[in-house]
Amino acid sequence: MLTVRKAELLLVFATAFALGGCAAMRRREARDTGDLLISAGFTTRPADTPERVQQLHAMPSLKLVLESKDGNVVYRYADPYSCDCLYVGDQQAYAQYKRLALEKQIADERLEAAEAEESAAMDWTLWGPWWW
């Protein structure tokens, strides 16, 4: 009986730890995307009233949503994790965002390739056998 209780506690702690990690990843994703959106020309609208907070949390989180308003195309990005705000942009800002996101992806891939190349060139035998 005591073993079952320990297993249950372990499961609860592991779940809490995993969820905490997921929340941190969402905050980082939101912050990084928010930086790109602002650089691209999106404006920030804070959720500074209870009504705005409620509406922000009802929107799809961390997803660019296309809306047509008065014949104009508007892009919205709800961020309840990092800034508790709504990013709003037009077609020009969206095109700029896509360009910046692609540039960032290419830069990240180049950095990853350079790090892998550096690791492959390192003489790991200096550190002894791998099983140590």
Buried (B, 14 or more C-beta within 10 A) or exposed (E): EEEEEEEEEEEEEEEEEEEEEEEEEBBEBBEEBBEBBBEBBBEBEEBEEEEBBEEBEEBEBBEBEEEEEEEEEBBBBBBBBBBBBBBBBBEEBBEBBEEBBEEBEEEEEEEEEEEEEEEEEEEEEEEEEEEE
